[in-house]
Amino acid sequence: MKTSKIKLNEASEVEEFVKAAGKCDFDIDIFYNRVIIDAKSILGIMSMDLTQELTVQCYGEDKEFEKAIQKFAIA
């Protein structure tokens, strides 16, 4: 299991993130406070407070997905 911190600022970034997550054959969750959302759900992510830092938890490994989320990573 791998955990990363990301920030999604606009709808186009959410769409790009969901497309990358959708290509993975394992579960990916996004956390903010007590809310847990499936990372493959564009409506779920859009309903979150995108002004906050989000925690992504991957239950598998995919090099392409890791490369794709680097764009949104918080240092």
Phi and psi restraints in degrees (value plus and minus 20) as a CYANA .aco file:
   2 LYS   PHI    -141.4  -101.4
   2 LYS   PSI     117.6   157.6
   3 THR   PHI    -139.3   -99.3
   3 THR   PSI     116.6   156.6
   4 SER   PHI    -157.2  -117.2
   4 SER   PSI     134.3   174.3
   5 LYS   PHI    -125.6   -85.6
   5 LYS   PSI     111.1   151.1
   6 ILE   PHI    -154.0  -114.0
   6 ILE   PSI     148.6   188.6
   7 LYS   PHI    -158.1  -118.1
   7 LYS   PSI     103.0   143.0
   8 LEU   PHI    -130.2   -90.2
   8 LEU   PSI      99.2   139.2
   9 ASN   PHI    -118.2   -78.2
   9 ASN   PSI     -47.7    -7.7
  10 GLU   PHI    -162.2  -122.2
  10 GLU   PSI     147.2   187.2
  11 ALA   PHI     -79.9   -39.9
  11 ALA   PSI     -56.1   -16.1
  12 SER   PHI     -85.3   -45.3
  12 SER   PSI     -54.0   -14.0
  13 GLU   PHI     -89.6   -49.6
  13 GLU   PSI     -58.8   -18.8
  14 VAL   PHI     -82.1   -42.1
  14 VAL   PSI     -65.2   -25.2
  15 GLU   PHI     -80.7   -40.7
  15 GLU   PSI     -64.5   -24.5
  16 GLU   PHI     -83.1   -43.1
  16 GLU   PSI     -62.1   -22.1
  17 PHE   PHI     -83.5   -43.5
  17 PHE   PSI     -65.5   -25.5
  18 VAL   PHI     -84.5   -44.5
  18 VAL   PSI     -59.2   -19.2
  19 LYS   PHI     -81.0   -41.0
  19 LYS   PSI     -63.9   -23.9
  20 ALA   PHI     -84.3   -44.3
  20 ALA   PSI     -62.3   -22.3
  21 ALA   PHI     -86.5   -46.5
  21 ALA   PSI     -56.2   -16.2
  22 GLY   PHI     -83.9   -43.9
  22 GLY   PSI     -42.1    -2.1
  23 LYS   PHI    -101.1   -61.1
  23 LYS   PSI     -29.5    10.5
  24 CYS   PHI    -108.4   -68.4
  24 CYS   PSI     124.7   164.7
  25 ASP   PHI    -117.9   -77.9
  25 ASP   PSI      -0.1    39.9
  26 PHE   PHI    -150.3  -110.3
  26 PHE   PSI     148.2   188.2
  27 ASP   PHI     -96.8   -56.8
  27 ASP   PSI     123.4   163.4
  28 ILE   PHI    -155.9  -115.9
  28 ILE   PSI     108.0   148.0
  29 ASP   PHI    -137.3   -97.3
  29 ASP   PSI     132.6   172.6
  30 ILE   PHI    -139.8   -99.8
  30 ILE   PSI     113.1   153.1
  31 PHE   PHI    -136.4   -96.4
  31 PHE   PSI     122.3   162.3
  32 TYR   PHI    -170.1  -130.1
  32 TYR   PSI     100.5   140.5
  33 ASN   PHI      33.4    73.4
  33 ASN   PSI    -139.0   -99.0
  34 ARG   PHI    -121.3   -81.3
  34 ARG   PSI     -15.9    24.1
  35 VAL   PHI    -109.3   -69.3
  35 VAL   PSI     111.0   151.0
  36 ILE   PHI    -140.8  -100.8
  36 ILE   PSI     105.3   145.3
  37 ILE   PHI    -144.6  -104.6
  37 ILE   PSI     121.4   161.4
  38 ASP   PHI     -87.2   -47.2
  38 ASP   PSI     104.9   144.9
  39 ALA   PHI     -87.6   -47.6
  39 ALA   PSI     -31.3     8.7
  40 LYS   PHI    -113.0   -73.0
  40 LYS   PSI     -15.6    24.4
  41 SER   PHI    -125.5   -85.5
  41 SER   PSI      85.4   125.4
  42 ILE   PHI     -85.3   -45.3
  42 ILE   PSI     -58.5   -18.5
  43 LEU   PHI     -87.5   -47.5
  43 LEU   PSI     -57.5   -17.5
  44 GLY   PHI     -82.9   -42.9
  44 GLY   PSI     -65.0   -25.0
  45 ILE   PHI     -88.5   -48.5
  45 ILE   PSI     -59.7   -19.7
  46 MET   PHI     -84.8   -44.8
  46 MET   PSI     -43.6    -3.6
  47 SER   PHI    -101.4   -61.4
  47 SER   PSI     -29.1    10.9
  48 MET   PHI    -101.4   -61.4
  48 MET   PSI     146.0   186.0
  49 ASP   PHI    -100.9   -60.9
  49 ASP   PSI      77.6   117.6
  50 LEU   PHI     -96.2   -56.2
  50 LEU   PSI     -21.7    18.3
  51 THR   PHI     -99.7   -59.7
  51 THR   PSI     -30.8     9.2
  52 GLN   PHI    -120.4   -80.4
  52 GLN   PSI     140.9   180.9
  53 GLU   PHI     -94.5   -54.5
  53 GLU   PSI     115.3   155.3
  54 LEU   PHI    -131.3   -91.3
  54 LEU   PSI     127.1   167.1
  55 THR   PHI    -125.9   -85.9
  55 THR   PSI     105.6   145.6
  56 VAL   PHI    -124.9   -84.9
  56 VAL   PSI     109.4   149.4
  57 GLN   PHI    -140.6  -100.6
  57 GLN   PSI      98.6   138.6
  58 CYS   PHI    -122.3   -82.3
  58 CYS   PSI     114.2   154.2
  59 TYR   PHI    -124.1   -84.1
  59 TYR   PSI      16.4    56.4
  60 GLY   PHI    -198.8  -158.8
  60 GLY   PSI    -195.8  -155.8
  61 GLU   PHI    -147.4  -107.4
  61 GLU   PSI     117.7   157.7
  62 ASP   PHI    -171.0  -131.0
  62 ASP   PSI      94.7   134.7
  63 LYS   PHI     -81.0   -41.0
  63 LYS   PSI     -58.1   -18.1
  64 GLU   PHI     -85.6   -45.6
  64 GLU   PSI     -60.7   -20.7
  65 PHE   PHI     -86.5   -46.5
  65 PHE   PSI     -63.5   -23.5
  66 GLU   PHI     -79.7   -39.7
  66 GLU   PSI     -59.9   -19.9
  67 LYS   PHI     -85.6   -45.6
  67 LYS   PSI     -60.7   -20.7
  68 ALA   PHI     -86.7   -46.7
  68 ALA   PSI     -58.0   -18.0
  69 ILE   PHI    -101.5   -61.5
  69 ILE   PSI     -30.5     9.5
  70 GLN   PHI     -78.0   -38.0
  70 GLN   PSI     -50.7   -10.7
  71 LYS   PHI     -82.5   -42.5
  71 LYS   PSI     -50.6   -10.6
  72 PHE   PHI    -122.4   -82.4
  72 PHE   PSI     -21.3    18.7
  73 ALA   PHI     -86.0   -46.0
  73 ALA   PSI     126.8   166.8
  74 ILE   PHI    -121.4   -81.4
  74 ILE   PSI     109.7   149.7
